[in-house]
Amino acid sequence: MVGADVVVKYADIQGVERWVTRRTRDHASMPGDGRVQVLFDPLQPDRDDLVFVSFHRDPHPTEWVGGTV
């Protein structure tokens, strides 16, 4: 399988540090500066399946990587 597992660390609205692991499609999608976009449900920040990551600055809706259920 081509790609890489990436661990993304972020803080929720309460300041709690959280992290998720997501698989990229290929190494070319890896961010050069180490920054990613993270979307999560602020009412359920512990739900891994509701955390979405994009490795692009202005992502197209299809570029968000979610968790598996």
mmCIF file as Biopython writes it, N, C-alpha, C and O atoms, coordinates in Angstrom:
data_model
#
loop_
_atom_site.group_PDB
_atom_site.id
_atom_site.type_symbol
_atom_site.label_atom_id
_atom_site.label_alt_id
_atom_site.label_comp_id
_atom_site.label_asym_id
_atom_site.label_entity_id
_atom_site.label_seq_id
_atom_site.pdbx_PDB_ins_code
_atom_site.Cartn_x
_atom_site.Cartn_y
_atom_site.Cartn_z
_atom_site.occupancy
_atom_site.B_iso_or_equiv
_atom_site.auth_seq_id
_atom_site.auth_asym_id
_atom_site.pdbx_PDB_model_num
ATOM 1   N N  . MET A ? 1  ? 0.844   -1.169 0.000  1.0 0.0 1  A 1 
ATOM 2   C CA . MET A ? 1  ? 0.000   0.000  0.000  1.0 0.0 1  A 1 
ATOM 3   C C  . MET A ? 1  ? 0.898   1.243  0.000  1.0 0.0 1  A 1 
ATOM 4   O O  . MET A ? 1  ? 1.794   1.368  0.834  1.0 0.0 1  A 1 
ATOM 5   N N  . VAL A ? 2  ? 0.653   2.137  -0.921 1.0 0.0 2  A 1 
ATOM 6   C CA . VAL A ? 2  ? 1.413   3.374  -1.025 1.0 0.0 2  A 1 
ATOM 7   C C  . VAL A ? 2  ? 0.823   4.385  -0.058 1.0 0.0 2  A 1 
ATOM 8   O O  . VAL A ? 2  ? -0.387  4.400  0.169  1.0 0.0 2  A 1 
ATOM 9   N N  . GLY A ? 3  ? 1.666   5.224  0.509  1.0 0.0 3  A 1 
ATOM 10  C CA . GLY A ? 3  ? 1.204   6.240  1.443  1.0 0.0 3  A 1 
ATOM 11  C C  . GLY A ? 3  ? 1.965   6.145  2.739  1.0 0.0 3  A 1 
ATOM 12  O O  . GLY A ? 3  ? 2.987   5.466  2.840  1.0 0.0 3  A 1 
ATOM 13  N N  . ALA A ? 4  ? 1.444   6.840  3.728  1.0 0.0 4  A 1 
ATOM 14  C CA . ALA A ? 4  ? 2.095   6.838  5.031  1.0 0.0 4  A 1 
ATOM 15  C C  . ALA A ? 4  ? 1.066   7.073  6.120  1.0 0.0 4  A 1 
ATOM 16  O O  . ALA A ? 4  ? 0.067   7.760  5.906  1.0 0.0 4  A 1 
ATOM 17  N N  . ASP A ? 5  ? 1.314   6.501  7.285  1.0 0.0 5  A 1 
ATOM 18  C CA . ASP A ? 5  ? 0.500   6.805  8.456  1.0 0.0 5  A 1 
ATOM 19  C C  . ASP A ? 5  ? 1.065   8.056  9.097  1.0 0.0 5  A 1 
ATOM 20  O O  . ASP A ? 5  ? 2.266   8.146  9.352  1.0 0.0 5  A 1 
ATOM 21  N N  . VAL A ? 6  ? 0.190   9.028  9.357  1.0 0.0 6  A 1 
ATOM 22  C CA . VAL A ? 6  ? 0.600   10.312 9.915  1.0 0.0 6  A 1 
ATOM 23  C C  . VAL A ? 6  ? -0.152  10.547 11.211 1.0 0.0 6  A 1 
ATOM 24  O O  . VAL A ? 6  ? -1.377  10.428 11.255 1.0 0.0 6  A 1 
ATOM 25  N N  . VAL A ? 7  ? 0.579   10.880 12.266 1.0 0.0 7  A 1 
ATOM 26  C CA . VAL A ? 7  ? -0.044  11.223 13.542 1.0 0.0 7  A 1 
ATOM 27  C C  . VAL A ? 7  ? -0.190  12.737 13.584 1.0 0.0 7  A 1 
ATOM 28  O O  . VAL A ? 7  ? 0.784   13.476 13.439 1.0 0.0 7  A 1 
ATOM 29  N N  . VAL A ? 8  ? -1.426  13.183 13.786 1.0 0.0 8  A 1 
ATOM 30  C CA . VAL A ? 8  ? -1.726  14.614 13.821 1.0 0.0 8  A 1 
ATOM 31  C C  . VAL A ? 8  ? -2.119  14.987 15.244 1.0 0.0 8  A 1 
ATOM 32  O O  . VAL A ? 8  ? -3.015  14.384 15.834 1.0 0.0 8  A 1 
ATOM 33  N N  . LYS A ? 9  ? -1.438  15.987 15.781 1.0 0.0 9  A 1 
ATOM 34  C CA . LYS A ? 9  ? -1.708  16.463 17.140 1.0 0.0 9  A 1 
ATOM 35  C C  . LYS A ? 9  ? -2.389  17.821 17.043 1.0 0.0 9  A 1 
ATOM 36  O O  . LYS A ? 9  ? -1.984  18.670 16.249 1.0 0.0 9  A 1 
ATOM 37  N N  . TYR A ? 10 ? -3.425  18.025 17.853 1.0 0.0 10 A 1 
ATOM 38  C CA . TYR A ? 10 ? -4.157  19.290 17.853 1.0 0.0 10 A 1 
ATOM 39  C C  . TYR A ? 10 ? -4.761  19.503 19.232 1.0 0.0 10 A 1 
ATOM 40  O O  . TYR A ? 10 ? -4.808  18.577 20.042 1.0 0.0 10 A 1 
ATOM 41  N N  . ALA A ? 11 ? -5.222  20.713 19.500 1.0 0.0 11 A 1 
ATOM 42  C CA . ALA A ? 11 ? -5.875  21.019 20.778 1.0 0.0 11 A 1 
ATOM 43  C C  . ALA A ? 11 ? -7.360  21.266 20.529 1.0 0.0 11 A 1 
ATOM 44  O O  . ALA A ? 11 ? -7.730  21.935 19.564 1.0 0.0 11 A 1 
ATOM 45  N N  . ASP A ? 12 ? -8.208  20.725 21.401 1.0 0.0 12 A 1 
ATOM 46  C CA . ASP A ? 12 ? -9.641  20.979 21.264 1.0 0.0 12 A 1 
ATOM 47  C C  . ASP A ? 12 ? -9.976  22.348 21.865 1.0 0.0 12 A 1 
ATOM 48  O O  . ASP A ? 12 ? -9.076  23.065 22.302 1.0 0.0 12 A 1 
ATOM 49  N N  . ILE A ? 13 ? -11.247 22.712 21.889 1.0 0.0 13 A 1 
ATOM 50  C CA . ILE A ? 13 ? -11.623 24.056 22.353 1.0 0.0 13 A 1 
ATOM 51  C C  . ILE A ? 13 ? -11.391 24.265 23.848 1.0 0.0 13 A 1 
ATOM 52  O O  . ILE A ? 13 ? -11.390 25.401 24.323 1.0 0.0 13 A 1 
ATOM 53  N N  . GLN A ? 14 ? -11.194 23.174 24.590 1.0 0.0 14 A 1 
ATOM 54  C CA . GLN A ? 14 ? -10.881 23.275 26.012 1.0 0.0 14 A 1 
ATOM 55  C C  . GLN A ? 14 ? -9.376  23.321 26.262 1.0 0.0 14 A 1 
ATOM 56  O O  . GLN A ? 14 ? -8.928  23.452 27.401 1.0 0.0 14 A 1 
ATOM 57  N N  . GLY A ? 15 ? -8.602  23.210 25.179 1.0 0.0 15 A 1 
ATOM 58  C CA . GLY A ? 15 ? -7.144  23.225 25.306 1.0 0.0 15 A 1 
ATOM 59  C C  . GLY A ? 15 ? -6.533  21.854 25.557 1.0 0.0 15 A 1 
ATOM 60  O O  . GLY A ? 15 ? -5.330  21.747 25.792 1.0 0.0 15 A 1 
ATOM 61  N N  . VAL A ? 16 ? -7.347  20.807 25.510 1.0 0.0 16 A 1 
ATOM 62  C CA . VAL A ? 16 ? -6.848  19.447 25.704 1.0 0.0 16 A 1 
ATOM 63  C C  . VAL A ? 16 ? -6.131  19.000 24.432 1.0 0.0 16 A 1 
ATOM 64  O O  . VAL A ? 16 ? -6.693  19.079 23.340 1.0 0.0 16 A 1 
ATOM 65  N N  . GLU A ? 17 ? -4.892  18.533 24.574 1.0 0.0 17 A 1 
ATOM 66  C CA . GLU A ? 17 ? -4.152  18.045 23.417 1.0 0.0 17 A 1 
ATOM 67  C C  . GLU A ? 17 ? -4.670  16.673 23.033 1.0 0.0 17 A 1 
ATOM 68  O O  . GLU A ? 17 ? -4.811  15.784 23.873 1.0 0.0 17 A 1 
ATOM 69  N N  . ARG A ? 18 ? -4.946  16.522 21.771 1.0 0.0 18 A 1 
ATOM 70  C CA . ARG A ? 18 ? -5.461  15.258 21.233 1.0 0.0 18 A 1 
ATOM 71  C C  . ARG A ? 18 ? -4.646  14.901 20.001 1.0 0.0 18 A 1 
ATOM 72  O O  . ARG A ? 18 ? -3.921  15.737 19.462 1.0 0.0 18 A 1 
ATOM 73  N N  . TRP A ? 19 ? -4.769  13.647 19.555 1.0 0.0 19 A 1 
ATOM 74  C CA . TRP A ? 19 ? -4.081  13.230 18.356 1.0 0.0 19 A 1 
ATOM 75  C C  . TRP A ? 19 ? -4.852  12.121 17.683 1.0 0.0 19 A 1 
ATOM 76  O O  . TRP A ? 19 ? -5.559  11.349 18.331 1.0 0.0 19 A 1 
ATOM 77  N N  . VAL A ? 20 ? -4.707  12.053 16.371 1.0 0.0 20 A 1 
ATOM 78  C CA . VAL A ? 20 ? -5.313  10.997 15.554 1.0 0.0 20 A 1 
ATOM 79  C C  . VAL A ? 20 ? -4.261  10.521 14.564 1.0 0.0 20 A 1 
ATOM 80  O O  . VAL A ? 20 ? -3.305  11.234 14.260 1.0 0.0 20 A 1 
ATOM 81  N N  . THR A ? 21 ? -4.450  9.320  14.074 1.0 0.0 21 A 1 
ATOM 82  C CA . THR A ? 21 ? -3.586  8.775  13.033 1.0 0.0 21 A 1 
ATOM 83  C C  . THR A ? 21 ? -4.413  8.639  11.764 1.0 0.0 21 A 1 
ATOM 84  O O  . THR A ? 21 ? -5.510  8.080  11.777 1.0 0.0 21 A 1 
ATOM 85  N N  . ARG A ? 22 ? -3.879  9.149  10.683 1.0 0.0 22 A 1 
ATOM 86  C CA . ARG A ? 22 ? -4.544  9.059  9.393  1.0 0.0 22 A 1 
ATOM 87  C C  . ARG A ? 22 ? -3.545  8.561  8.357  1.0 0.0 22 A 1 
ATOM 88  O O  . ARG A ? 22 ? -2.344  8.803  8.472  1.0 0.0 22 A 1 
ATOM 89  N N  . ARG A ? 23 ? -4.054  7.861  7.340  1.0 0.0 23 A 1 
ATOM 90  C CA . ARG A ? 23 ? -3.215  7.350  6.256  1.0 0.0 23 A 1 
ATOM 91  C C  . ARG A ? 23 ? -3.349  8.277  5.059  1.0 0.0 23 A 1 
ATOM 92  O O  . ARG A ? 23 ? -4.453  8.584  4.609  1.0 0.0 23 A 1 
ATOM 93  N N  . THR A ? 24 ? -2.196  8.719  4.548  1.0 0.0 24 A 1 
ATOM 94  C CA . THR A ? 24 ? -2.190  9.530  3.332  1.0 0.0 24 A 1 
ATOM 95  C C  . THR A ? 24 ? -2.245  8.608  2.125  1.0 0.0 24 A 1 
ATOM 96  O O  . THR A ? 24 ? -1.882  7.435  2.212  1.0 0.0 24 A 1 
ATOM 97  N N  . ARG A ? 25 ? -2.693  9.135  1.019  1.0 0.0 25 A 1 
ATOM 98  C CA . ARG A ? 25 ? -2.770  8.340  -0.214 1.0 0.0 25 A 1 
ATOM 99  C C  . ARG A ? 25 ? -1.394  8.123  -0.823 1.0 0.0 25 A 1 
ATOM 100 O O  . ARG A ? 25 ? -1.098  7.062  -1.372 1.0 0.0 25 A 1 
ATOM 101 N N  . ASP A ? 26 ? -0.556  9.155  -0.714 1.0 0.0 26 A 1 
ATOM 102 C CA . ASP A ? 26 ? 0.801   9.048  -1.249 1.0 0.0 26 A 1 
ATOM 103 C C  . ASP A ? 26 ? 1.701   10.043 -0.523 1.0 0.0 26 A 1 
ATOM 104 O O  . ASP A ? 26 ? 1.226   10.946 0.166  1.0 0.0 26 A 1 
ATOM 105 N N  . HIS A ? 27 ? 2.994   9.862  -0.690 1.0 0.0 27 A 1 
ATOM 106 C CA . HIS A ? 27 ? 3.947   10.733 -0.001 1.0 0.0 27 A 1 
ATOM 107 C C  . HIS A ? 27 ? 3.888   12.172 -0.510 1.0 0.0 27 A 1 
ATOM 108 O O  . HIS A ? 27 ? 4.268   13.095 0.211  1.0 0.0 27 A 1 
ATOM 109 N N  . ALA A ? 28 ? 3.418   12.375 -1.743 1.0 0.0 28 A 1 
ATOM 110 C CA . ALA A ? 28 ? 3.333   13.722 -2.311 1.0 0.0 28 A 1 
ATOM 111 C C  . ALA A ? 28 ? 2.306   14.578 -1.579 1.0 0.0 28 A 1 
ATOM 112 O O  . ALA A ? 28 ? 2.375   15.806 -1.643 1.0 0.0 28 A 1 
ATOM 113 N N  . SER A ? 29 ? 1.358   13.956 -0.886 1.0 0.0 29 A 1 
ATOM 114 C CA . SER A ? 29 ? 0.334   14.727 -0.183 1.0 0.0 29 A 1 
ATOM 115 C C  . SER A ? 29 ? 0.786   15.176 1.202  1.0 0.0 29 A 1 
ATOM 116 O O  . SER A ? 29 ? 0.051   15.874 1.900  1.0 0.0 29 A 1 
ATOM 117 N N  . MET A ? 30 ? 1.983   14.783 1.598  1.0 0.0 30 A 1 
ATOM 118 C CA . MET A ? 30 ? 2.504   15.175 2.908  1.0 0.0 30 A 1 
ATOM 119 C C  . MET A ? 30 ? 2.807   16.667 2.922  1.0 0.0 30 A 1 
ATOM 120 O O  . MET A ? 30 ? 3.348   17.202 1.955  1.0 0.0 30 A 1 
ATOM 121 N N  . PRO A ? 31 ? 2.459   17.340 4.017  1.0 0.0 31 A 1 
ATOM 122 C CA . PRO A ? 31 ? 2.730   18.772 4.084  1.0 0.0 31 A 1 
ATOM 123 C C  . PRO A ? 31 ? 4.225   19.049 4.217  1.0 0.0 31 A 1 
ATOM 124 O O  . PRO A ? 31 ? 4.918   18.392 4.994  1.0 0.0 31 A 1 
ATOM 125 N N  . GLY A ? 32 ? 4.713   20.017 3.461  1.0 0.0 32 A 1 
ATOM 126 C CA . GLY A ? 32 ? 6.130   20.352 3.522  1.0 0.0 32 A 1 
ATOM 127 C C  . GLY A ? 32 ? 6.508   21.022 4.827  1.0 0.0 32 A 1 
ATOM 128 O O  . GLY A ? 32 ? 7.620   20.837 5.320  1.0 0.0 32 A 1 
ATOM 129 N N  . ASP A ? 33 ? 5.588   21.806 5.399  1.0 0.0 33 A 1 
ATOM 130 C CA . ASP A ? 33 ? 5.901   22.539 6.624  1.0 0.0 33 A 1 
ATOM 131 C C  . ASP A ? 33 ? 5.365   21.856 7.880  1.0 0.0 33 A 1 
ATOM 132 O O  . ASP A ? 33 ? 5.518   22.382 8.983  1.0 0.0 33 A 1 
ATOM 133 N N  . GLY A ? 34 ? 4.742   20.692 7.725  1.0 0.0 34 A 1 
ATOM 134 C CA . GLY A ? 34 ? 4.246   19.950 8.878  1.0 0.0 34 A 1 
ATOM 135 C C  . GLY A ? 34 ? 2.891   20.403 9.385  1.0 0.0 34 A 1 
ATOM 136 O O  . GLY A ? 34 ? 2.412   19.890 10.397 1.0 0.0 34 A 1 
ATOM 137 N N  . ARG A ? 35 ? 2.261   21.352 8.709  1.0 0.0 35 A 1 
ATOM 138 C CA . ARG A ? 35 ? 0.954   21.841 9.142  1.0 0.0 35 A 1 
ATOM 139 C C  . ARG A ? 35 ? -0.156  21.155 8.365  1.0 0.0 35 A 1 
ATOM 140 O O  . ARG A ? 35 ? -0.009  20.849 7.182  1.0 0.0 35 A 1 
ATOM 141 N N  . VAL A ? 36 ? -1.260  20.921 9.044  1.0 0.0 36 A 1 
ATOM 142 C CA . VAL A ? 36 ? -2.436  20.325 8.418  1.0 0.0 36 A 1 
ATOM 143 C C  . VAL A ? 36 ? -3.682  21.065 8.887  1.0 0.0 36 A 1 
ATOM 144 O O  . VAL A ? 36 ? -3.635  21.830 9.850  1.0 0.0 36 A 1 
ATOM 145 N N  . GLN A ? 37 ? -4.780  20.835 8.210  1.0 0.0 37 A 1 
ATOM 146 C CA . GLN A ? 37 ? -6.082  21.368 8.607  1.0 0.0 37 A 1 
ATOM 147 C C  . GLN A ? 37 ? -6.809  20.269 9.375  1.0 0.0 37 A 1 
ATOM 148 O O  . GLN A ? 37 ? -6.803  19.113 8.953  1.0 0.0 37 A 1 
ATOM 149 N N  . VAL A ? 38 ? -7.433  20.618 10.496 1.0 0.0 38 A 1 
ATOM 150 C CA . VAL A ? 38 ? -8.162  19.635 11.301 1.0 0.0 38 A 1 
ATOM 151 C C  . VAL A ? 38 ? -9.577  20.139 11.551 1.0 0.0 38 A 1 
ATOM 152 O O  . VAL A ? 38 ? -9.777  21.274 11.983 1.0 0.0 38 A 1 
ATOM 153 N N  . LEU A ? 39 ? -10.552 19.285 11.277 1.0 0.0 39 A 1 
ATOM 154 C CA . LEU A ? 39 ? -11.955 19.552 11.607 1.0 0.0 39 A 1 
ATOM 155 C C  . LEU A ? 39 ? -12.404 18.502 12.610 1.0 0.0 39 A 1 
ATOM 156 O O  . LEU A ? 39 ? -12.128 17.316 12.431 1.0 0.0 39 A 1 
ATOM 157 N N  . PHE A ? 40 ? -13.098 18.930 13.671 1.0 0.0 40 A 1 
ATOM 158 C CA . PHE A ? 40 ? -13.620 17.974 14.645 1.0 0.0 40 A 1 
ATOM 159 C C  . PHE A ? 40 ? -14.885 18.547 15.262 1.0 0.0 40 A 1 
ATOM 160 O O  . PHE A ? 40 ? -15.132 19.751 15.194 1.0 0.0 40 A 1 
ATOM 161 N N  . ASP A ? 41 ? -15.676 17.679 15.861 1.0 0.0 41 A 1 
ATOM 162 C CA . ASP A ? 41 ? -16.903 18.093 16.533 1.0 0.0 41 A 1 
ATOM 163 C C  . ASP A ? 41 ? -16.524 18.606 17.918 1.0 0.0 41 A 1 
ATOM 164 O O  . ASP A ? 41 ? -16.072 17.821 18.751 1.0 0.0 41 A 1 
ATOM 165 N N  . PRO A ? 42 ? -16.695 19.907 18.191 1.0 0.0 42 A 1 
ATOM 166 C CA . PRO A ? 42 ? -16.277 20.441 19.487 1.0 0.0 42 A 1 
ATOM 167 C C  . PRO A ? 42 ? -17.086 19.885 20.661 1.0 0.0 42 A 1 
ATOM 168 O O  . PRO A ? 42 ? -16.640 19.949 21.806 1.0 0.0 42 A 1 
ATOM 169 N N  . LEU A ? 43 ? -18.273 19.342 20.381 1.0 0.0 43 A 1 
ATOM 170 C CA . LEU A ? 43 ? -19.082 18.743 21.448 1.0 0.0 43 A 1 
ATOM 171 C C  . LEU A ? 43 ? -18.692 17.298 21.718 1.0 0.0 43 A 1 
ATOM 172 O O  . LEU A ? 43 ? -19.053 16.739 22.753 1.0 0.0 43 A 1 
ATOM 173 N N  . GLN A ? 44 ? -17.955 16.688 20.790 1.0 0.0 44 A 1 
ATOM 174 C CA . GLN A ? 44 ? -17.515 15.295 20.939 1.0 0.0 44 A 1 
ATOM 175 C C  . GLN A ? 44 ? -16.063 15.155 20.475 1.0 0.0 44 A 1 
ATOM 176 O O  . GLN A ? 44 ? -15.785 14.382 19.559 1.0 0.0 44 A 1 
ATOM 177 N N  . PRO A ? 45 ? -15.145 15.884 21.087 1.0 0.0 45 A 1 
ATOM 178 C CA . PRO A ? 45 ? -13.761 15.872 20.592 1.0 0.0 45 A 1 
ATOM 179 C C  . PRO A ? 45 ? -13.055 14.534 20.758 1.0 0.0 45 A 1 
ATOM 180 O O  . PRO A ? 45 ? -12.007 14.321 20.148 1.0 0.0 45 A 1 
ATOM 181 N N  . ASP A ? 46 ? -13.590 13.637 21.557 1.0 0.0 46 A 1 
ATOM 182 C CA . ASP A ? 46 ? -12.960 12.333 21.761 1.0 0.0 46 A 1 
ATOM 183 C C  . ASP A ? 46 ? -13.389 11.301 20.716 1.0 0.0 46 A 1 
ATOM 184 O O  . ASP A ? 46 ? -12.900 10.171 20.744 1.0 0.0 46 A 1 
ATOM 185 N N  . ARG A ? 47 ? -14.277 11.656 19.810 1.0 0.0 47 A 1 
ATOM 186 C CA . ARG A ? 47 ? -14.753 10.738 18.768 1.0 0.0 47 A 1 
ATOM 187 C C  . ARG A ? 47 ? -13.798 10.779 17.574 1.0 0.0 47 A 1 
ATOM 188 O O  . ARG A ? 47 ? -13.862 11.690 16.749 1.0 0.0 47 A 1 
ATOM 189 N N  . ASP A ? 48 ? -12.928 9.802  17.495 1.0 0.0 48 A 1 
ATOM 190 C CA . ASP A ? 48 ? -11.935 9.718  16.428 1.0 0.0 48 A 1 
ATOM 191 C C  . ASP A ? 48 ? -12.589 9.731  15.048 1.0 0.0 48 A 1 
ATOM 192 O O  . ASP A ? 48 ? -12.042 10.305 14.107 1.0 0.0 48 A 1 
ATOM 193 N N  . ASP A ? 49 ? -13.763 9.096  14.925 1.0 0.0 49 A 1 
ATOM 194 C CA . ASP A ? 49 ? -14.421 9.015  13.621 1.0 0.0 49 A 1 
ATOM 195 C C  . ASP A ? 49 ? -15.015 10.348 13.169 1.0 0.0 49 A 1 
ATOM 196 O O  . ASP A ? 49 ? -15.460 10.470 12.028 1.0 0.0 49 A 1 
ATOM 197 N N  . LEU A ? 50 ? -15.025 11.348 14.054 1.0 0.0 50 A 1 
ATOM 198 C CA . LEU A ? 50 ? -15.531 12.675 13.708 1.0 0.0 50 A 1 
ATOM 199 C C  . LEU A ? 50 ? -14.413 13.700 13.531 1.0 0.0 50 A 1 
ATOM 200 O O  . LEU A ? 50 ? -14.667 14.904 13.483 1.0 0.0 50 A 1 
ATOM 201 N N  . VAL A ? 51 ? -13.183 13.218 13.435 1.0 0.0 51 A 1 
ATOM 202 C CA . VAL A ? 51 ? -12.027 14.088 13.214 1.0 0.0 51 A 1 
ATOM 203 C C  . VAL A ? 51 ? -11.568 13.892 11.770 1.0 0.0 51 A 1 
ATOM 204 O O  . VAL A ? 51 ? -11.306 12.770 11.336 1.0 0.0 51 A 1 
ATOM 205 N N  . PHE A ? 52 ? -11.475 14.995 11.039 1.0 0.0 52 A 1 
ATOM 206 C CA . PHE A ? 52 ? -11.061 14.953 9.644  1.0 0.0 52 A 1 
ATOM 207 C C  . PHE A ? 52 ? -9.816  15.808 9.465  1.0 0.0 52 A 1 
ATOM 208 O O  . PHE A ? 52 ? -9.692  16.882 10.054 1.0 0.0 52 A 1 
ATOM 209 N N  . VAL A ? 53 ? -8.896  15.316 8.642  1.0 0.0 53 A 1 
ATOM 210 C CA . VAL A ? 53 ? -7.607  15.969 8.435  1.0 0.0 53 A 1 
ATOM 211 C C  . VAL A ? 53 ? -7.409  16.195 6.942  1.0 0.0 53 A 1 
ATOM 212 O O  . VAL A ? 53 ? -7.754  15.345 6.121  1.0 0.0 53 A 1 
ATOM 213 N N  . SER A ? 54 ? -6.850  17.350 6.605  1.0 0.0 54 A 1 
ATOM 214 C CA . SER A ? 54 ? -6.442  17.610 5.227  1.0 0.0 54 A 1 
ATOM 215 C C  . SER A ? 54 ? -4.986  18.047 5.241  1.0 0.0 54 A 1 
ATOM 216 O O  . SER A ? 54 ? -4.551  18.787 6.123  1.0 0.0 54 A 1 
ATOM 217 N N  . PHE A ? 55 ? -4.247  17.578 4.255  1.0 0.0 55 A 1 
ATOM 218 C CA . PHE A ? 55 ? -2.834  17.911 4.141  1.0 0.0 55 A 1 
ATOM 219 C C  . PHE A ? 55 ? -2.600  19.079 3.186  1.0 0.0 55 A 1 
ATOM 220 O O  . PHE A ? 55 ? -1.463  19.371 2.817  1.0 0.0 55 A 1 
ATOM 221 N N  . HIS A ? 56 ? -3.691  19.748 2.788  1.0 0.0 56 A 1 
ATOM 222 C CA . HIS A ? 56 ? -3.617  20.900 1.891  1.0 0.0 56 A 1 
ATOM 223 C C  . HIS A ? 56 ? -4.197  22.123 2.589  1.0 0.0 56 A 1 
ATOM 224 O O  . HIS A ? 56 ? -5.077  22.006 3.442  1.0 0.0 56 A 1 
ATOM 225 N N  . ARG A ? 57 ? -3.698  23.293 2.219  1.0 0.0 57 A 1 
ATOM 226 C CA . ARG A ? 57 ? -4.123  24.533 2.877  1.0 0.0 57 A 1 
ATOM 227 C C  . ARG A ? 57 ? -5.592  24.863 2.634  1.0 0.0 57 A 1 
ATOM 228 O O  . ARG A ? 57 ? -6.316  25.144 3.589  1.0 0.0 57 A 1 
ATOM 229 N N  . ASP A ? 58 ? -6.043  24.837 1.409  1.0 0.0 58 A 1 
ATOM 230 C CA . ASP A ? 58 ? -7.440  25.109 1.073  1.0 0.0 58 A 1 
ATOM 231 C C  . ASP A ? 58 ? -8.015  23.858 0.423  1.0 0.0 58 A 1 
ATOM 232 O O  . ASP A ? 58 ? -8.132  23.787 -0.800 1.0 0.0 58 A 1 
ATOM 233 N N  . PRO A ? 59 ? -8.371  22.876 1.236  1.0 0.0 59 A 1 
ATOM 234 C CA . PRO A ? 59 ? -8.740  21.573 0.684  1.0 0.0 59 A 1 
ATOM 235 C C  . PRO A ? 59 ? -10.085 21.555 -0.039 1.0 0.0 59 A 1 
ATOM 236 O O  . PRO A ? 59 ? -11.029 22.250 0.337  1.0 0.0 59 A 1 
ATOM 237 N N  . HIS A ? 60 ? -10.136 20.757 -1.063 1.0 0.0 60 A 1 
ATOM 238 C CA . HIS A ? 60 ? -11.384 20.413 -1.731 1.0 0.0 60 A 1 
ATOM 239 C C  . HIS A ? 60 ? -12.088 19.426 -0.800 1.0 0.0 60 A 1 
ATOM 240 O O  . HIS A ? 60 ? -11.409 18.694 -0.081 1.0 0.0 60 A 1 
ATOM 241 N N  . PRO A ? 61 ? -13.407 19.378 -0.785 1.0 0.0 61 A 1 
ATOM 242 C CA . PRO A ? 61 ? -14.103 18.441 0.114  1.0 0.0 61 A 1 
ATOM 243 C C  . PRO A ? 61 ? -13.626 16.996 0.013  1.0 0.0 61 A 1 
ATOM 244 O O  . PRO A ? 61 ? -13.669 16.267 1.004  1.0 0.0 61 A 1 
ATOM 245 N N  . THR A ? 62 ? -13.179 16.571 -1.151 1.0 0.0 62 A 1 
ATOM 246 C CA . THR A ? 62 ? -12.711 15.184 -1.316 1.0 0.0 62 A 1 
ATOM 247 C C  . THR A ? 62 ? -11.337 14.939 -0.729 1.0 0.0 62 A 1 
ATOM 248 O O  . THR A ? 62 ? -10.900 13.791 -0.649 1.0 0.0 62 A 1 
ATOM 249 N N  . GLU A ? 63 ? -10.635 16.003 -0.311 1.0 0.0 63 A 1 
ATOM 250 C CA . GLU A ? 63 ? -9.280  15.851 0.212  1.0 0.0 63 A 1 
ATOM 251 C C  . GLU A ? 63 ? -9.225  15.635 1.731  1.0 0.0 63 A 1 
ATOM 252 O O  . GLU A ? 63 ? -8.145  15.427 2.284  1.0 0.0 63 A 1 
ATOM 253 N N  . TRP A ? 64 ? -10.360 15.681 2.396  1.0 0.0 64 A 1 
ATOM 254 C CA . TRP A ? 64 ? -10.380 15.445 3.842  1.0 0.0 64 A 1 
ATOM 255 C C  . TRP A ? 64 ? -10.268 13.957 4.116  1.0 0.0 64 A 1 
ATOM 256 O O  . TRP A ? 64 ? -10.936 13.153 3.465  1.0 0.0 64 A 1 
ATOM 257 N N  . VAL A ? 65 ? -9.429  13.581 5.076  1.0 0.0 65 A 1 
ATOM 258 C CA . VAL A ? 65 ? -9.227  12.190 5.450  1.0 0.0 65 A 1 
ATOM 259 C C  . VAL A ? 65 ? -9.865  11.991 6.818  1.0 0.0 65 A 1 
ATOM 260 O O  . VAL A ? 65 ? -9.480  12.630 7.797  1.0 0.0 65 A 1 
ATOM 261 N N  . GLY A ? 66 ? -10.847 11.093 6.870  1.0 0.0 66 A 1 
ATOM 262 C CA . GLY A ? 66 ? -11.526 10.814 8.127  1.0 0.0 66 A 1 
ATOM 263 C C  . GLY A ? 66 ? -11.062 9.507  8.726  1.0 0.0 66 A 1 
ATOM 264 O O  . GLY A ? 66 ? -10.285 8.762  8.128  1.0 0.0 66 A 1 
ATOM 265 N N  . GLY A ? 67 ? -11.555 9.248  9.918  1.0 0.0 67 A 1 
ATOM 266 C CA . GLY A ? 67 ? -11.249 8.003  10.596 1.0 0.0 67 A 1 
ATOM 267 C C  . GLY A ? 67 ? -12.138 6.889  10.093 1.0 0.0 67 A 1 
ATOM 268 O O  . GLY A ? 67 ? -13.129 7.128  9.404  1.0 0.0 67 A 1 
ATOM 269 N N  . THR A ? 68 ? -11.778 5.687  10.440 1.0 0.0 68 A 1 
ATOM 270 C CA . THR A ? 68 ? -12.598 4.551  10.071 1.0 0.0 68 A 1 
ATOM 271 C C  . THR A ? 68 ? -13.484 4.178  11.237 1.0 0.0 68 A 1 
ATOM 272 O O  . THR A ? 68 ? -13.088 4.304  12.396 1.0 0.0 68 A 1 
ATOM 273 N N  . VAL A ? 69 ? -14.659 3.728  10.936 1.0 0.0 69 A 1 
ATOM 274 C CA . VAL A ? 69 ? -15.625 3.354  11.979 1.0 0.0 69 A 1 
ATOM 275 C C  . VAL A ? 69 ? -15.503 1.884  12.271 1.0 0.0 69 A 1 
ATOM 276 O O  . VAL A ? 69 ? -16.225 1.362  13.120 1.0 0.0 69 A 1 
#
